[in-house]
Amino acid sequence: MFTTTGSRGLYKAPLSKGLLLVLSGLTVMLSLLPKYQHMFEYNLQAVSHQQQVWRFVCGRLVCLDVKDSFCSGLLIYNFRIFERRFGSRKFASFMVGTWCLSALLDFLLAQTFSFLFKYEVEELPAGFLAPVFALFVPFYSSIPRVSVTQVLGHINITNKTLVYIVGLQLLTSSPFMWLLVLSGLISGGLYHSNVLWLQKFLFVPGWLCTVARYLLEPLFSSSHPTSEAPLGMGATLDIQRQQRMDQLDQQLMLAQFNEARANARHQAQQAGLLQWSRLFPSMRRRRVAQPQAQGQPSTPPPPLDNSVAEEQVARLVEMGFSRLDALEALRASNNDINMATNFLLQH
C-alpha cells in the first residue's frame, strides 16, 4: 500500500537515490560527531541578529533528528515517481525552486507569527524538509487515488493513505514543524502552478545536468529490475512460507481478475439484438474449460480487442509500469484507469 508507483525500486531515479544516501549519511555522521551539530542548526535568531545568512543553506540540508531523517527518506522514496515522470532535470529544478522559495517563506512566516502572537521563533527543525512537503502538491493533484480497503465499515483506505500518515508523523515531530509544512506547501503550489513564471527563473542549468550525468549518475543509477525474483535462497522457513503465501494471493487475485474480465466480455456479447452466445457458444471457452476437466492448469483468456486511450497508457507508464502491462490492464478493465492501476499495484 505504501508503494503506490510499482515495485521497481529506485530504477530511473538517480537523484532520489542520491538524496537518500547523502542526506541520511550526513545525519548519521553528525549523530556520531555531535560537536559539529551547531553548524547545521536552523537558527533564525542568528540569521536576523548576527547576519549568519549561511544558516539558510546549512540549516536546511541535514536533519539533526534521526526520526525526521527517516520519515523524510520514506517520503522521498515514495515521491521518486515524479523523477520518472518529469525527468531528473525537471525534478531537480522543482526541488531547487521550492527550496529557494521556502527559505524566503520560512523567514516571512516566522516574522508574521512573532508579530501576531508576540512570540519570537528562535529555531526551526533542520533538514531538507520544505521541498519534501512541497512534493505533496503534485502528489495530491497528479497521482490517482485507488481504494484498497475499508476500516470500521465506512473509513476508506486508499493507496495514498500511508503516505499522508508518514507526513502527519513528520508534522507532529517538532513544535514549529507546521511552519515548514506551510512554507513547503505554499512554495510547491506556487512552483507547480508556475506563478509569475517561476519555472523560468528557478531551474537547474543544462551544463550542470551534463556534468552530473557523467560524474554522479554512474554512482547513483540503479540496474534494470528483473521481471521475476526467485524465491529467497538461504531464507528461513518463515520467510519462504510468507513468500509462497504472497504468490498464492497473487495467483488468486489474477484468477478473480480473469473471471471478472470473462464475465464482462460475456455481458458485452449479450448486449446486441441477437444473443449470439446462446446460438453459437464460444469455442474458446470450451478449449479453456477442457484442460480444467482433465486436471491441467488453464490459460487466461486473451484480452479484449477494444481501443485503449493513449493518454491513460502514458499515465500508467509514467507511474513506472511497462507499456505492455499497461495496455493489458486497460484492455481488461475496459479503459477504467482506477481498476487497471489497482490491478497493476497489487499484482
C-alpha positions in Angstrom: 0.0 0.0 0.0 2.9 2.4 0.6 4.5 1.9 -2.8 1.9 3.5 -4.9 4.0 3.5 -8.1 5.1 -0.1 -8.7 7.9 -2.2 -7.3 10.8 -1.0 -9.4 12.7 0.5 -6.5 15.0 3.4 -7.5 15.3 2.5 -11.1 15.4 5.6 -13.3 15.5 7.8 -10.2 19.2 8.6 -9.6 18.5 11.9 -8.0 16.1 10.4 -5.4 18.7 7.7 -4.6 21.4 10.3 -4.2 19.3 12.4 -1.9 18.5 9.3 0.2 22.1 8.2 0.5 23.8 11.6 1.0 21.2 13.1 3.4 20.9 10.0 5.6 24.7 9.6 5.6 25.2 13.2 6.8 22.6 12.6 9.5 24.4 9.5 10.8 27.8 11.3 10.6 26.5 14.3 12.6 25.0 11.9 15.2 28.4 10.4 15.7 30.1 13.8 15.8 27.8 15.9 18.0 30.3 18.8 18.3 29.6 19.8 14.7 25.8 19.8 15.0 25.6 23.5 16.0 26.9 24.4 12.5 23.7 22.8 10.9 21.1 24.3 13.3 18.4 26.3 11.6 18.6 29.3 13.9 16.5 32.2 12.7 17.6 34.4 15.5 21.3 34.1 14.5 20.3 34.9 10.9 18.4 38.1 11.8 20.5 39.4 14.7 24.0 38.1 13.8 23.6 38.1 10.0 24.6 34.5 9.7 22.9 34.1 6.3 24.8 30.9 5.7 22.5 29.1 8.1 19.8 29.3 5.3 22.0 26.7 3.5 23.5 24.6 6.2 20.4 24.6 8.4 18.1 23.5 5.6 20.1 20.5 4.3 20.7 17.9 7.0 18.2 16.6 9.6 19.7 16.6 13.1 16.9 14.3 14.3 17.2 10.7 13.1 13.4 10.3 13.2 12.9 13.3 10.9 15.6 11.9 8.6 13.8 8.5 8.5 10.4 9.9 7.7 11.6 12.4 5.1 13.6 9.5 3.5 10.4 7.4 3.2 8.6 10.3 1.6 11.5 10.9 -0.9 11.5 7.2 -1.8 7.7 7.3 -2.4 7.9 10.6 -4.4 10.5 9.1 -6.8 7.6 8.7 -9.2 7.9 12.4 -10.1 11.5 12.0 -11.2 10.4 9.3 -13.6 7.5 11.4 -14.8 9.2 14.8 -15.1 12.8 13.6 -15.7 15.8 14.2 -13.5 16.4 17.7 -14.6 12.8 18.9 -14.1 12.6 17.1 -10.8 15.8 18.7 -9.6 14.5 22.1 -10.8 11.4 21.6 -8.7 13.4 20.7 -5.6 15.8 23.6 -6.0 13.0 26.1 -6.8 10.9 25.1 -3.8 14.0 25.0 -1.6 14.8 28.7 -2.5 11.2 29.8 -2.2 10.6 28.1 1.1 13.8 29.8 2.5 12.1 33.2 2.0 8.7 31.9 3.2 10.2 30.5 6.4 11.6 33.9 7.4 8.4 35.7 6.4 6.1 33.3 8.2 8.3 33.3 11.3 8.2 37.1 11.4 4.5 37.2 10.9 4.0 34.7 13.7 6.2 36.8 16.0 4.3 40.0 15.1 0.8 38.5 15.7 1.4 36.4 18.8 4.4 38.4 20.3 6.5 35.2 20.5 9.8 35.1 18.7 10.6 31.9 16.8 14.3 31.3 17.5 14.9 28.0 15.8 13.2 25.7 13.3 13.7 22.0 12.6 16.8 21.5 10.5 16.8 19.4 7.3 15.7 19.1 3.7 12.1 19.3 4.8 10.3 22.1 3.0 10.9 20.7 -0.6 9.7 17.3 0.6 6.4 18.8 1.9 6.2 20.7 -1.4 6.0 17.4 -3.3 2.7 16.7 -1.6 1.2 19.3 -4.0 1.8 17.3 -7.3 1.2 14.0 -5.3 -2.3 15.2 -4.3 -3.2 16.5 -7.8 -1.5 14.1 -10.1 -1.5 10.6 -8.5 -4.9 8.8 -8.9 -6.5 7.6 -5.7 -7.3 3.9 -5.7 -9.4 2.4 -2.9 -7.7 -0.6 -1.2 -10.0 -1.5 1.7 -12.4 -0.1 4.3 -11.9 0.1 8.1 -14.8 0.1 10.5 -17.2 -0.2 7.6 -17.0 3.4 6.4 -13.4 4.7 6.6 -11.9 4.3 3.1 -8.2 3.3 2.9 -6.6 4.2 -0.4 -3.1 3.7 -1.9 -2.2 7.2 -0.7 -3.3 6.9 2.9 0.0 5.7 4.4 1.9 8.5 2.6 -0.3 11.0 4.3 0.2 9.2 7.7 4.0 9.5 7.3 3.7 13.2 6.5 1.4 13.6 9.6 4.0 11.9 11.7 6.7 14.2 10.4 4.4 17.2 11.1 3.9 16.3 14.7 7.6 15.6 15.4 8.6 19.2 16.4 6.7 22.2 17.8 7.4 24.5 14.8 7.3 21.9 12.1 3.9 23.2 11.0 5.7 26.4 9.8 7.9 24.4 7.5 4.9 22.4 6.3 3.0 25.6 5.4 6.1 27.0 3.7 6.7 23.9 1.7 3.0 23.6 0.6 2.9 27.2 -0.5 6.2 27.1 -2.4 5.1 23.8 -4.0 1.8 25.3 -5.1 3.5 28.4 -6.5 6.1 26.5 -8.4 3.8 23.7 -9.6 1.3 26.3 -10.9 4.2 28.4 -12.4 3.0 31.6 -10.7 5.0 34.6 -12.0 6.8 32.3 -14.4 8.9 30.9 -11.5 9.9 27.8 -13.5 11.7 30.1 -16.0 13.8 31.7 -13.3 14.4 28.9 -10.8 15.7 25.9 -12.7 18.8 23.7 -12.9 21.0 24.8 -15.9 21.8 22.4 -18.7 25.5 22.4 -18.2 25.1 21.3 -14.6 22.9 18.4 -15.7 25.5 17.4 -18.2 28.2 17.4 -15.5 26.0 15.4 -13.1 25.1 12.9 -15.9 28.8 12.0 -16.4 30.0 12.3 -12.8 27.2 11.4 -10.5 24.7 9.3 -12.4 27.0 6.3 -12.7 27.3 6.3 -8.9 23.6 6.6 -8.1 22.0 4.8 -11.1 20.2 1.5 -10.4 20.1 -1.6 -12.6 17.1 -2.6 -14.5 14.7 -4.7 -12.3 14.1 -8.3 -13.1 10.6 -9.4 -14.1 10.6 -12.3 -11.6 12.6 -12.7 -8.4 13.5 -16.2 -7.3 12.3 -17.5 -4.0 14.8 -16.3 -1.4 17.8 -18.6 -1.3 19.1 -19.1 2.2 16.0 -17.6 3.8 14.3 -19.0 6.8 11.3 -21.2 6.6 9.0 -18.4 7.9 10.2 -16.1 5.1 9.8 -18.8 2.4 6.3 -19.6 3.8 5.4 -15.9 3.6 6.7 -15.6 0.1 4.7 -18.6 -1.0 1.6 -17.2 0.6 2.1 -13.9 -1.3 2.5 -15.8 -4.5 -0.8 -17.7 -3.8 -2.5 -14.4 -3.1 -1.3 -13.0 -6.4 -2.5 -16.1 -8.3 -5.9 -15.9 -6.6 -6.2 -12.2 -7.5 -5.2 -12.9 -11.1 -7.9 -15.7 -11.3 -10.5 -13.3 -9.9 -9.5 -10.7 -12.4 -9.7 -13.1 -15.3 -13.1 -14.2 -14.1 -14.3 -10.6 -13.9 -12.9 -10.0 -17.4 -14.6 -13.1 -18.8 -17.9 -12.0 -17.3 -17.6 -8.5 -18.7 -16.9 -10.0 -22.2 -19.9 -12.3 -21.8 -22.2 -9.4 -21.0 -20.8 -7.4 -23.9 -21.7 -10.3 -26.3 -25.3 -10.4 -24.9 -25.8 -6.6 -25.4 -26.8 -6.9 -29.1 -30.2 -7.5 -30.6 -29.4 -11.2 -31.2 -27.8 -13.2 -28.4 -25.2 -14.9 -30.5 -23.6 -16.6 -27.4 -26.7 -18.7 -27.0 -27.0 -19.6 -30.7 -23.2 -20.2 -31.2 -21.4 -21.0 -27.9 -17.8 -19.8 -27.8 -15.4 -22.5 -28.8 -12.7 -20.6 -26.9 -14.5 -21.2 -23.6 -14.7 -24.9 -24.5 -11.0 -25.0 -25.1 -10.3 -23.2 -21.8 -12.7 -25.5 -19.8 -11.3 -28.7 -21.3 -7.9 -28.6 -19.6 -9.7 -27.9 -16.3 -11.7 -31.0 -16.6 -8.5 -33.0 -17.2 -6.8 -31.5 -14.2 -4.4 -29.3 -16.2 -3.8 -25.6 -15.5 -5.9 -23.3 -17.6 -4.6 -20.4 -19.5 -6.2 -17.0 -19.1 -8.4 -15.8 -22.0 -6.8 -13.2 -24.3 -7.5 -9.5 -23.6 -10.5 -7.7 -25.1 -10.0 -6.3 -28.5 -11.0 -2.7 -27.7 -9.3 0.6 -28.2 -7.2 2.0 -25.4 -6.7 5.7 -24.8 -3.1 6.6 -25.3 -3.3 9.2 -22.6 -4.2 6.6 -20.0 -1.4 4.3 -21.2 1.0 7.2 -20.8 -0.1 7.9 -17.3 0.4 4.3 -16.3 3.9 4.2 -18.0 4.8 7.4 -16.1 3.9 5.7 -12.8 6.7 3.1 -13.6 4.7 0.2 -15.2 5.7 -1.2 -18.6 3.7 -0.3 -21.7 2.7 -4.0 -22.3 1.3 -4.3 -18.8 -0.5 -1.0 -19.0 -2.1 -2.0 -22.3 -3.2 -5.4 -21.0 -4.6 -3.9 -17.8 -6.6 -1.2 -19.6 -8.0 -3.6 -22.2 -9.1 -6.0 -19.5 -10.7 -3.2 -17.4 -12.5 -1.6 -20.3 -10.3 1.6 -20.0 -11.1 2.0 -16.3 -7.8 3.5 -15.1 -8.6 3.1 -11.4 -9.3 -0.6 -11.8 -6.2 -1.0 -14.1 -4.0 0.8 -11.6 -5.3 -1.2 -8.7 -4.6 -4.5 -10.5 -1.1 -3.4 -11.5 -0.2 -2.3 -8.0 -1.4 -5.4 -6.3 -0.3 -7.9 -9.0 
